[in-house]
């Protein structure tokens, strides 16, 4: 889970054998893009 703001939380589901580091990097990228939609 990654909070976007006080109202929105980004949730990701992954398989147990997934590369968690790559998922977290991807979540950061997606979170930044979603923040741009909310705040620009």
Beta strands, then each sheet from edge to edge (+ up, - down):
strand 1: 2-3
strand 2: 9-10
sheet 1: 1+ 2-
end
